[in-house]
Amino acid sequence: MSYLNTNIALGLRNGPNTFQAGISDVDSGNQLEAGTLLPWLINPVVSWMDYDCLIACQLDSGIIVTRILPQSAQPYDTLGGGDVASPTFANLETGVNLVSQGQFQDIVQRMAHSIYYFCLMGTARRVGYQITIPKLLTFAGVPAIPHDQNPQRAFNKIVGNASGIPIWGAKWELWYTVAVPPKQAQNPPANLAEHVSASSPLPTGIQIPISAPDQMSMRTAPQQLGQPPVNSVKST
């Protein structure tokens, strides 16, 4: 007794590269990728997603302007230049009206020396590692002193999950002042994510994009110019 191939019996195409009727091709359930791990960023230097840090400066000049009482009747000043309800308002071409109608000369007095305030502020995101909050030791060549009237604020928090690796976010706002006058210019903080600093010397040039070599190219020796490539095969 002989049996027909199931494919032939069912009128299906039969061959070495076709499926076999009656035989399940369901996956065994084994996960081929199980136990195969990809390395994540282990070098803290390259773990930064973004880093934004700056120093905002504020100056109190110590100068005050003492307002004197008017010595005569004066019209009031306004920043407006035309009546919005007037039909001719659309024809006006002036902007903000800064022409004063007053006649006065106030008194300028120095009440204190200049006072400098500055704030080290920024935000950052980092893969795997918490973000160290920066601080200032000097500013413009003189010691930086934490400001007594503006408290310092900073935090770290988890802002994402990359396959079990925490994505950290941070924000900081640290106020400082100085006890002596600043002596020099102040460079902005470095960008840890872009790996660049304001104090880095500028390069003499920028490398253009480099193309990958063509491994299928054929070279011709200089003495064989005009002849077939040396690695070509002559057909017979």
Order of alpha helices (4+ residues) and beta strands (2+ residues): alpha-beta-beta-beta-beta-beta-beta-beta-beta-beta
